[in-house]
Amino acid sequence: MKIYHVPSLQDNNSFLIVDESTKEGVVVDLIEPEKVLLTVDSHGINLKLVLTTHHHGEHVGGNEKIKQLVPGIRVYGGSIDNVKGCTDKVQNGDKVSLGVDINILSFHTPCHTKGHISYYMTGKEEEKPTFFTGDTLSYFKFLFVLLLLLLPFIAGYGKFFKGTAQEMYQSLCVTLSSLPRQTRVCCGHEVTWN
C-alpha cells in the first residue's frame, strides 16, 4: 500500500492510495482532480475509487468532475450526508476492497457533520494500517491548540459544527483509540499552523 499526499486548496489534503500489486488506486476526499490525475498518470495508476468523508464543498469539490474524466469510477460517501457525486452510500461497518491487498472499513465518526465517515485501510500483513479521518480529527486538533493558547483567558472553546462533545468523544476517544497502535492517521485540513 503506497500513499501519496496531494495538498489541495490552501490548507486541505487529498490522499491517493495505491495497491502496489495491481496499481489500482483510491483517493480520499478528492478536491482538485487535476492534481490527483497528475500523480495517477506519472505513476501509471488505474484510479478506481473515491472515498468522501463528508459533504462539505472542500471535500467533494472534485467528485462530479472525476466522474467525467474517469468513466466508471465509483464515488463513496456516507449514507447520512448528502455527498455530491456519490454513486455508493456507506455506513458504519461497510467494507470495500481495492486490488489484491487493500481492504477498507468505514467508520461513522459524527460531530463535524452528522454523517461524517472515516476510512480504515489495511494492506499486506507487514504494512501499517491507515485511518483517514477527514475533518473529525482536523478540527479537533484546531480546537485543542486554540484551547491551549486561550486557556489562561477563557474557560471553554468553540462549538462543534453539527454535533456534540459526546459525539466527538465517541469518534476520537473510543473509535480512533480502539485501532491498533501502529495505525497511521491521515487527517483533512491542516489548520493548526495557518
Disulfide bonds with the S-S distance in Angstrom:
none
